[in-house]
Amino acid sequence: MQYADCRGLPVTIASAEAASALDATLAAYQGLRADTGDRLKEALALDPDCPLSLTTRGYFILLFAVKPLAAKARESLAAAEAAAAKRGVSERERRHLAALKAWCAGHAEGALAHWEAILAEHPRDVLAIRLAHFWNFYIGDPLKLRDSVARVLPGWDDTVPGYGFVLGCHAFGLEESGDYAAAERAGRRAVEINPQDAWAVHAVAHVLEMQDRTDEGVTWLDRHIPGLAGCNNFRFHTTWHRCLFYLERGEGVRVLELYDREVRTESTSEYLDICNATSLLWRLEAAGIDVGNRWAELAKQSVARIGDHSLVFADAHFALALAAADPGNADRFVASAKQFAGGTDTQARVMNEIGAALCAAVVDCRRGEYGRALDALLPRRAVLRTIGGSHAQRDLFEQMLILAALADCRKSVAAELLAERRRQRPNNRLNRSLEARLAS
């Protein structure tokens, strides 16, 4: 039996109540809410054999980016396929099944192709919108990140449930592709619609970060972070942005306080949490701040990721932690990354192009082998964006290269890299500090 969701799309599901529960699940996912999993459990309790709910469960499992969980995602895929064979499904739902199957096999491009095909016919499919947004982000293609959402916007307006969340995704794509004015307008409008939209709040923070509007950034986040209490661990990432603004103001001690109080209040294994923490500790040390023994806890969590390699972006941050506090396992991690680079799936290809070299360079820099790190990374800089992440997140590795060039006495290389960074962010305080080091 089919029931329409809150945006009018038919869903093969047992009851209107179950359809409403699936709507609540997708609304929670759009809002990055901590109760997203609970809402999905409620939907599956009302209809354990709903193909789209089972497919969604598979998606959510894979979003954790933990390789041992992939078996559970495949179980959800098998259950969804069996339910679809029994009930019959629409072409849209069949496409979602195919996307999950491609993702389970490690083929992000295949999954993306299915989501884009869905959106060509059903621009109000919020699940396809958000998942395409996720993978366009982690394949490092800002134009696809922007255009994937731009193409569906004509099918939306503020009378359609979830419009603000879609506008927030559009804002982030605009920011990453460099259209800061349009990004800020879209992001602020999304937050007006829903002040609890963490993704839109963060999209505006990115605009302010990239334009070095530091005091405005602090004010923006101070105003909106308290309203994100119902958010999942992404709320720690919004605090990470707040820390970047404080670092730009030279307030490293305050960043360390926020690290302990908000960013890393507990030892978690979530990849985004570790990315937040490792990148902050590295930046603090680069600014001359003693971070004590905080690396050890992150290294302990990162050891478990040896051999995982679900996201190359995260791998570079696991390497940071291990290089700082567990050198032996850092070597094991790099060897594992090089072995993984021989595979054929999406992330293996990225690992082969840039990821293995980046992980090795991170370790080399920690050991003072700056020349070797530079020789490995400089020829590959053009493909650094393919690890995914935002410009603000990848800036860590650009800073690392500049510092490595300074430490290795390659003044001309450091000058060129710094000139590029100055062009992108002419008013950045860090640039002035680096320029002073270069001059001396």
N, C-alpha and C positions, 0 to 999 in steps of 0.2 A: 504494500500500500504506500502511496505517496502523500506527503503533506508539504505545504510550502513553508520555507523558513521565513524569518522576519523581513527579508528583502525580496521575497516572492520566488525564490528558487526552489524547485521541487526536490524533495529528499525522500529516498526509499527508506521508510521508517515505520514503526508499528503504530504510533499514535501521535496526536498533536502535542501531548504532554512531553513525549520523548523528543519531538522536534524542537520544542521550546527549551528543553534542557541542553540540546546540542547548540542552539542559538546562544544560550548563556555561556557554554564552554568557549565558543569562538569569540564572544565579547570579552571574556576574561583573558583569552590568549592575546587578543589585540591590545588589551590594556596592560599586558605583562604582569597580571595579577598573581599573587601567591596561591590563590584558590583555584587556579586553572585545572589542576589535576583532580581536585574534588568535584568540580563541575562535570568533568568528563566521566568520572565514576558514576555520578548520578544519571547521566545520559545513558550509559551502558547498563545500569541497573534497570532502567525503564525499557530498554530494548537491547539485550545482549548481542543480537545478531544484525544490528544496523551496519551495513557495509561502510558508510561514511564515518560513523563513530569509531569503528575498528581501524579504519585507515588513519583517522586522526590520532588514535592512540599510537600507531606505528610512527607517525610523524613526530609526535611529542617525545617518544623514546629516543629517536635519532637526534633530536635537537640538543640532547645532553652531550653529544659528541664524545661518547665513551664506547670504545670498540666492544668490550664484553657485553654491552647492552644490545648490540646489533641482533643477537639471536632472538631476543624478545620482540624486537621490531619485526623480524621475519615471521615470528609466530602470529603477530597481529595481522601481517599481510596475508598469511595463509588462512586465518579465520575470516578476514574480509573477503578474500576470493571465494571461499566456500559459501559464505552468506550471499554473495552476489550471484553465484551460480544457482543457488536455491531460490532466491527471490526475483532475480533480474534487476538490473540497474540502468540508470540513464547513461548517456554518453559522457556527461560531465563526471559522474561518479566512477565510470570505467577509467577515465583519464586520471583521476586521482589514484586509483589502484595502480595504474601503470607508472605514475610518478613515484609512488612509494616503492614499487619494485625496482625502479632505476636507482633510487637513493640507497636502498638496501644493498645494491650491487656496487655502490661507490661512484655512480655516474651522475654527478650533479648536473651536467649539461643536459642529460636525458630527462631528468626530473624537471628542469627548468623549461624544456621544450613542451612538456605536457601541461605545466601550469600556464604557460603563455597561450597555448592552444585553448585551454579552458577559458581564459580571460578574453580571448577574441570573441567568444560567443556569449560569455557570462561575466561581464565586467564587474558585477557585484559579488563575485565569489571571494569573500574576505579571506578564506583559508588559502586560496591560490595566490592572492595578492601578497599576503604576509610571508608565505614560504618562498615565493619568487624573490621578494625583497631580501630575505635572509641570505639566499644563495648568491644573488647578485652582489651582495655586500662581501661575502666570503670568497668570491672569485675575483674581487677587486676591480670590477668594471663600473665606474661611476656613471657612465652614460646609460648603460642598461639599468642601473639602479634608479636613475631618474626617469627614463622613458617607459619602463615597465608600468610604473604607477601613472605617469602622464597619459598613457593610452587609455586607461580605464576611467579617468576623471570625468569625461563627458557623460558617463552613465550614473554619476552621483550628484547629489546636492544635499543641502542640510536637512532635508526631510527624510533622508534614507538613514536608518540606524547604522551607526559606525562611520559616518562620513568624516567626523573629526579625526579618527584614527588613520583613515586613508590619507587625509590631508597631511597628517604628521609624517607619514612615510614619504609623501611627495616632497615635503620640506627637507627631509634628510637627503633624498636623492639630488635635489637642487643644490644643497650645500656642498655635497661631495663632488658635484660637477662644476663647482665654482660660481654658481649664480647666487651670491650671498643675499642680495636684496630680496629676490623672489623667495628664497628659502626662509628668510626672516618673516616675511609677510605671511607665508603659508603656516609656518610653525606657530607664530603668535595667534593666528586665527584658530588653529587646532586647539591650542591651550585655552582660548576663550570658550570654545565649545565644550571642552572637558579639561578642567584644571588638573585632573588626575592622570592625564595622558603622558606617561613617563617618556615615551619615545619622542613626542613633540617637544616636551620640555628640553630634552637632551639635544634635539635638532637645533633649537635656538641657541643652546649653549655652544654647540659646535660653530655656529656662525660667529658668535662673540669671541670664541677662542681663536678662530682663524683670522679675525680682523684685529686681534690684540685689544679688544675692548674689555679690558680686564676688570675694571671696577663695575661695569655694567653686568659682566658675567657673574660676579659674586652676588650682586643685588638680585639678579634674576633667579639664581639657584637658591639663595636664602629665602626668597619669596615662595618658591614652588616645591622645594624638597620636602618640607613638612607635610604637604598634601599627598605624598607618594607612599604613605605608610602601608597601604595595602598591596604595594608592588612586590614582585619577587626579588631575587638578588640583583636585578638591574638597578635597584635603588642605590646599591653600592657604587655602581658605575657613574651615576649622577654625582655622587660625592667625589669620585675620582676626577670628574671635570672641575669641581669646586677646588680640588687640590691643585690642579694645573694653574688655575687663576692665582692661587696663593703663591705657587712657585714663581710665577711670572712677576709677582710683587716682591719676591725675595723673602717670603715668610715661610722658610723651610721648617722651622720649629712648629709652627701651627699645622703644617701638613703632616708632620709626624704625629701630632696629637690626634688629628682626624683619622690618620691611618689606624691607630689603636682603637679609637672610639667608634668609628663608623665603617671604615673600609674593610678592616680585618678583625672584626670583633670575635670571630671564631675561626677555627681552622677548618676550612671547607675544601673539597676537591673540585668544585665547579670551575670549569676552565676560565670563565670570564672573571671570576673572583681572583684567580691566580694571576691572570693577565693584568688586572687592575693593580694588584699588590706588587708584583715584580717590577712593573714599569715605574711605579712610584718610588720604590726603594732605589732603583737604578738612578732615577733623576735626582733623588735626594743626595745620593753619594756623589753624583757628578757636580752637585752644587756645594759639596764640601760638608754635608751633614752626616754625622756618625749615626748609623741606623742600628747599631748594637747587634744582637744575635737574631734579628727578625728574619734573616734569610733562611735560617735552619729549618724553621717550620714550613716554609714554602718548598724547600728542597725535599723535605720528607713527603709532602704531598705529590711532588713532581716525579719522584722515583717510580711511582705506580704507573706513570704514563710512558715508561720505556716500552717500546713495541706497540703502542696504541696508534698514534699518528692519525687521528680522526680529522684534525684541522691543523694545517701547517702554521697558521697564524698563532695558534695556542702553543704549538711545539716550540716556537722561538722563545716564548716566555718561560716554558718549562726549562729550556736550556739555560736561560738567565739564572733561574733559581739554583739549578744544579751546579753551574759554573761558580756561583758565589759561595756555596756551602758544602758541596759534595763532589769534588773534582773527579773522583773515580767513576761515579755514576754519570757524570757529565760526559765522559768519554764513551761510556756504554750507550748513552742516549744518542750521541752523534753517530756512532756505528750503526745503531738501529735505524736512524733516519736515512743513512746512506743505503742500507739494505732495502728499506721501504721504497726508496726512490726508483727501484727497478720495476715497480708495478705499473699497471696500465690504467688504474682508475684516476679520477680527477685530481685528488690530493696527491697521489703518487707522482703524477706528472709535474705538479707544482713543486713537490719536494725535489724532483730531479732538476728542474730549471733553476730554482733559487733556494728552496727550503733547507736542504742539507748543507749548502754552503753558508747560509745564514746561521744555522745552529752552530756549525763549527766556528764561524767567525765570532759569535757571541762568547764561546768558550775561549778562543784565542785572545780576545781583547781582555778578558779577565786575567789571563796569565801573562799579559804584557807582550804577546806576540802580535803586535799591531800591524807590522808589515805583511804578515801572512794573511791576516783578516782583510786588509785592504786589497791585496792581490786577488783574493777569492771573490770579494763582493763588488768591487768597482766595475768589472766587466758585466755584472748582472744587475746593476742598479735599475736599468730600464724595466725590468720585470718584477721589481720588488712589490709593486702594487698587487701582483697576482696572489700574494699570500692572503689578501683580504684585510679586513680592518679599515679603519678610517684614516684620513690624512693625519689627524691628531695622534692616533695610536701609532702609526708607522713612523711618525716623526722621531720616536725614540731611536730607531735604527739610523736615521739620517744624522741625528746628534752624535750617535756612537761613531759613525764614520768620520765626522769632522774631528772629534776628539782623538780618534786613532791616527788620523793624518797629522795632527799637531804633535802627538806623542812620538810618531815615527819620523818627525822632522821633514815631512813632505809639505813644505809651505805652500807650493803652488796648488797642490791637490786640495789642501784645506781652504785656500782662498777661493777656488772654484766652487767647492761645495757650499761654502758660506755665502758666496754671491748668489747662488740659486736660492738658498733659504731666505736671504734678505729680499730678493725679488718677490717671493711669495708672501713674506711677512715683514714689511719694511719697518714696522714700529716695534718689533719684538725685542724685549729687554735681553733675552738670552743671546741674541745676535750681537748686541753691543759688548757683552761679556766675552764672547768668543773672538770678536774682532780685537779686543784688547789683548787677549792671549796670543793671537796671531801676530800682532804688532810687536810683542815683546819677545 
